[in-house]
Amino acid sequence: MNQTFETIGLEVPSEKAFNYLAERAGDQGEATQLNRRGAVLHGRCWKLGEGLEVWTVLYESGSGDVFYADCRPGFRARYIQTITPWALTEYDEEGEAVVHGYCKGTDCEVLFELQNLTEVGPGGFRAQELQVGLCGLAYRARVRKGPPKARWLPLEKAAPSRAAHENDWSLSGRVIACKPLRNPLSGSELYWIHLDLERMKLEVLVNQRSLRGEALAPGVTLDAEVWLQGHVLDEQALRSRYEGVDQSYGPVSFWSALKRRN
């Protein structure tokens, strides 16, 4: 029923299964909320582990009526992209928001489903530049050898008959790194892949069952069709992302900062 959930290793074959997943995410997810035009959006982020998530959003109208607006899969990207300029479009009653913008310093366009609107709140969208973790959840992917020919196109242009969402993209790039993952809930085998698309680098998550072609390894080419989603990082999240000592700095650099000024 919902192909996007298969990308993170969850099978949702019916409306009943979809509703059960939404209820479970609502019960077990971390709660956040955001006031919007006389209504309230209640976000629930159910963290499954390994960066995998299920997001559900409840819409509470001004009259107090509450209903499930959306339920969708997610993955927290490991690397940060700077998006500027950018524009945010919200569909409150559908529990959705999309960001349209460009990777800083390039003409590379991105349009993605914003997962954590309620988590970041209005304060995270006042800057001219957005710090975003982007990851494409792959509907299908193929590994091939030979020199890559980078591609980054809206799927509605590359293959209109297969485009289901405005944030569907067709891509081709060189594999920089890859790592197997396992969905802790379903046990499904997945792959995290970091790609060089020339104009930008992008993380992609692929279900092992959807991967075709040659053996996956750094240096090969990956062709894929993805549902692009991302998380905006606010100042607090940026400060908490400690990734170890920057090896490009020598010890002298640290000591020079401690010089006493007479």
PyMOL commands that set and color helices and strands:
alter all, ss='L'
color gray80, all
select helices_A, chain A and resi 3-6+15-28+92-94+117-120+122-125+155-158+160-162+208-210+235-240+251-256
alter helices_A, ss='H'
color red, helices_A
select strands_A, chain A and resi 30-36+39-49+52-60+66-75+81-91+96-103+109-114+130-144+151-154+168-182+189-196+201-207+211-213+221-232
alter strands_A, ss='S'
color yellow, strands_A
deselect
rebuild
show_as cartoon
